[in-house]
Amino acid sequence: VTIMRKGAIAGGDHVLVRFPSGETRRMAPGASSIISKAVIEEFAARFLQHPGVIFLSESKNQVIARDEALAKSIGLNIQADKNLPDIVLVDLGPKHPLLVFVEVVATDGPISVQRKEALTTLAREAGFPAEHVAFVTAYLDRSESAFKKTVDSLAWGAFAWFASEPDNLIRLHEGKAEAVKKLADWG
């Protein structure tokens, strides 16, 4: 049992996540791991042209050396006690790579205004301009209490995504002028 729990053989309690690269990683069981799996396997495939995973943290093993080394190699100085995102994705499909910070919410901790500012600073210090950075809060389902509890603290300009509705994305649009133009385009 101990050998299985430590991941030395197949089986045991874990959530197996398959990265776009084909790499797999075992995560501790729980709602956050299930949402993280959906973000990496479903969200990334649907919304990013050529996705990659730069960083994945989990509550029991917040920083994995491989992820930390990759993040540092592109200038992201992630500090577990200061600016630890749950997931950092990259889209290498566009002309300029897109960095996507994802916060997984099983109970609390969305992309709030303060969180967005901290992650924007992290990206800017790594040389990523604001227009090449996106922010997503991922939930299991919009009918669950986690979304209802945190929806009022979501940052404008960020996105909300639900594993139960993987083809849909909510954008918290910021700014009147652009919104009016978009509404006119939709009409």
Number of C-alpha atoms within 10 A of each C-alpha: 8 8 11 13 14 11 16 10 9 11 11 15 15 18 17 15 20 15 16 15 9 8 8 11 14 16 23 17 13 13 16 22 22 21 23 28 21 22 28 21 16 15 22 21 15 13 14 17 13 14 25 19 20 21 24 23 20 17 12 8 10 13 18 12 10 11 17 18 15 14 18 13 11 13 16 21 17 19 12 11 6 8 14 21 22 21 20 21 21 22 20 15 12 11 7 12 15 21 24 23 25 25 27 27 21 21 15 13 16 27 29 20 14 12 19 21 13 17 22 19 16 19 23 16 13 16 12 20 15 13 9 16 17 19 25 25 26 27 30 24 18 17 11 12 13 18 23 11 11 17 16 10 13 22 24 16 15 21 19 23 23 22 20 14 13 16 12 14 15 12 15 13 13 12 10 9 8 11 12 11 10 11 9 9 8 7 5
